C-alpha cells in the first residue's frame, strides 16, 4: 500500500525550476536548427544570470559542458511520433529526442570555447536563440563515456553519413526525398 501512496504522491507533484541564464545562438527557426550539435560547427554563447556567476568558478578547465534547458517553443506533447531521422515509422517519445515531450527538457553537449565573466562561448550548438538555461554540468569523460553502447533504432538510420548532410529537420526531410 505504501508503494501506491508514494506513486500517487509523486504523480501529483508539481516541479518548478527557474532559469539560471539564457542560451544565445544563430538558430532562430526550429526547422533550420541542427538536430545534434556534433554535426554542426555553429557557435553561440551562454549568458548566466549575475546571481549564479560565482557558480562558474573553475568551469574554464573543462572542454565540454552538458546543458539542460527548457524547450520553451515546444508545441505540445506527443507520446508517439516520427523522429527526424526516420520519417517512416513512429517511435515512443522516450526513444527519441524530439522537443514535444511530457516535460519539455532538452540537453546538449557543447564545446566550451572560453569564459569571460558570466558569458560562456560555446560551440557545437543545436539550441534555439533565447532558450532558457536550467542547469550546466561539466562533461567528465571518465563519468559520462560508455563503451559497448546500443543505439536502438538509430543504428539503422545511416547516422555515419549524417555529418555530410544538413542535419536539420528540413535538411533531413530533403535528403530522404532525394534518396528515394
Buried (B, 14 or more C-beta within 10 A) or exposed (E): EEEEEEEEEEEEEEEEEEBBBBBBBEBEEBEBBBBBBBBBEBBBBBBBEEEBBEEBEEBEEBEBBBBBBBBEEBEEEBEEBBBBBBEEEBBEBEEBBBBBBEEBBBEBBBBBBEBEEBBBBBBBBBBBBEBBBBBBBBBEEEEEEEEEEEEEEBEEBEBEEBEEBBBBBBBBEEBBEEEE
